[in-house]
Amino acid sequence: MTENTTTTPATTTPATGALVSEQGKTSIADTVVSKIAGIAAREISGVHDLGGGTARAVGALRERIPGSRTNLSQGVAVEVGEHQTAVDLDIVAEYGVAIADLAAAIRRNVVDTVERMTGLEVTEVNITVHDVFLESDAPDEEPATTRVQ
């Protein structure tokens, strides 16, 4: 008597992706994905800053506080599910950069980096350009004056 046993090859389905295995499940917090996306967006030449006007103003104040760190997720909003994530970015582009090319480069880098580091599928990267940075807009750094000689 022969037994009729068939084996099926292991397949990756949405329920068994890289984050779910027989040994357990890995959950990734929103802040992790937003930091990764923020760093990936800043790596692209032509991105001057991330965030809208208010977020940049608060960030500038925060950076002046001794001992504070740069908020790497400023201007980044994410929605993270069990297997997928969506990213929204608010940027300030440098003047002279082709915005369509800049957006394509940002998308490509954010998708590649987030998927490689987290194992989540990036469903979309929405980019809003809030401003264009001009060199004339940069605050002039005045030399610090001393009160004594």
N, C-alpha and C positions, 0 to 999 in steps of 0.2 A: 504494500500500500504506500503510495507516495503522497506526500502532503503538497498541496498547491499553495505555496507562499510566494507572494510577490513583494518586492521592496520598491519603494518610490524614492527617487533622488530627493535630497534636501533642497527645498526651494525657499526663496526669500519672498514672503508675502508681507503685506502691510502689517500684519499682526506679529511677524517674526523678522523684524529688521535688525540692523546692527545694534540697536539699543535694547533689544529683548532677546534673551537666550534662555536655555534650560536652567542656568544658574541664577538668573534674576533679571531685573529690569533696571534700566538707567534712565533717570529723569534729568532734564537739563532746564535750569531756571531761566526765566526771561532775561535777567541781568547778564547772564553769561553770553547769550546770543547777541544782546545789544552791544556789549563791549567788543566782541569779536567783529561785528559788523561795523562799529564805529572806527576801530583800528584799521580794518580793511579799506574803508572809504577814505580815511586820511592818508593812506599809502599812495593814493593816485595823485599824480602831478596835475595841478589845476584846481584842486580842492583847497580853498583858502581856509575854510572853517566849517564846522557843522553846527546846526541850530538856527532857529529864527532869531529875530532881533532881541526879544526878551531873554531867551535862553543864553544868547551870547553875552548880553549885559550882565546877567547873574553869574555866568561863568567867569567873566573878566573880574568881577568883584571877588569871587571866590578864590581866584588864583592869587590875588594880592594878600590874602591872609597867610601869614607865615605858617608853614607846615602843611598847607593844604595841597591836594593833588588835583591834577586835571581830570575832569569828569569825561571819561572816554566814551560814555554812552550819551553824551549831550547831542541832541538833534536826531536821536535814533529811537524809533518805536518798533517793537516787535510783538508778534503774536506767535506763541509757541504751542504746538500740539504734541501729541505723542510721537508722530512720525514726520511732521512737516512744520515749517515756519514761514512767516511772511515778514518782510522788513520794510519800514518806511523811513526814509532819510530826508532831512532838511539840510541843505548845503548852501554855502556861499562860494561861488565860482570866481576864479581869478579872471580879470579882464583879458580878452584876447583869445581865450580858450573856446573852442567849438563846443557848445553845451551838449549837443547830441552825441558827439564823440566822447565827451567827458562822462555823460550818463551811461553810455555803453560800457566804458572801461570800469566805472564804479560797479555796475551790475555784475559784470564778469568776475571781478575780484571778490566782491562780497559773496556771491553764490559759491565760487570755488573755495574760499576760505571757510565759510560757515559749514558747508557740506563736508569738507575734509576734516574739520576739527570736531564737529558734533555728530555727524552721521545723519542729521536731519535733512530732508529734502526741502530746498528753498523754492516755494511756489511762486513768489513774486518779490521784486525789489522796486518799490515806488520811490521816486526821487522828486523832491520839490526844491527848485532853485529860488531861494528867498532874496538873494542880492548878488551883485557883481562887485568884487573888490578892486578898487583902483589904488594905485600907489599914493595918489594924492589924498586918499581917505585915511591913510595910516597916521596915527597920532605921532606928532613930533616928539621924540624923546629929548627933553631938555636936560642939560647936564645938572646934576644935583648941586645945589648951591649950599655952601656951608655958612654957618653963622659966625664962625670964628676963623682966624687965620693963624 
